[in-house]
């Protein structure tokens, strides 16, 4: 079946960005003039996704409002003749069909995915995107995974080389290359010491899950901390003889749940923004600010 739907879990509290996230969702923090969550949604839509199910919490109403119409603001922009701004606003609500469901308790990413079941046909594959990761890629990362799924009809995980020095922060994949940037996976090691890591390829926040994975989540026992985790479902799938693939993604990843990476993303996206850096103004500012006697360290767009 064609992948038409995506689940985006956004119920987390975003405590790493306090106090900014005390009254707004972390996913609504902006990279130049768009919130992080809009970049994630646009990536999904560019991969052919038609319906998006947000799994939210009671603190995430702003996300729902962002993807809804705002008649008062639209009327004001129309009255003032701000046609381009109005078109940008109208495009947001028409990106896809949106549904919102609340995860009542923080019981893990697997539980969040299960919360979306009322909107998903259990016989169809579905994409899963987490809001912390934003990619600048020649082909949208979700599209890369969809292509891998269509080739093998098996669940697919996005893999990204995080470098040996960072493996202890991630779930690290093991497996064998099959074709190009595709791997058939044999397992995961959660946050291994450098000397024990089977590779430097980390699972990052993009997946295609199949009905078999969804069925496993439904019967899965919670971990010791009471959470149902997607990673455990993948491990169980492998242990039962199932096939699981990893796609080493093309593109640059920004972990927007990390303050430094978020700021780096903001700078890189600003360098490509026609209004902010159309004539090189922002790049010139950065060169003046950061260049010093040792020369500029700014990465040109």
Secondary structure, 3 states (H helix, E strand, C coil): CCCCEEEEECCCCCHHHCCCCCCCCHHHCEECCEEHHHHHHHHHHHCCCCEEEEEECCCCHHHHHHCCCCHHHHHHHHHCCCHHHHHHHHHHHCCCEEEEEECCCCCCHHHHHHHCHHHCCCCCCEEEECCCEEEECCCCHHHHHHHHHHHHCCEEEEEEECCHHHHHHCEEEEEEEEECCEEEEEEEEECCCHHHCCCCEEEEEEEEECHHHHHHHHHCCCCCCCCCCHHHHHHHHHHCCCCEEEEECCCEEEECCCHHHHHHHHHHHHHCCHHHHCCCHHHHHHHHHHCCCCCCCCCCC
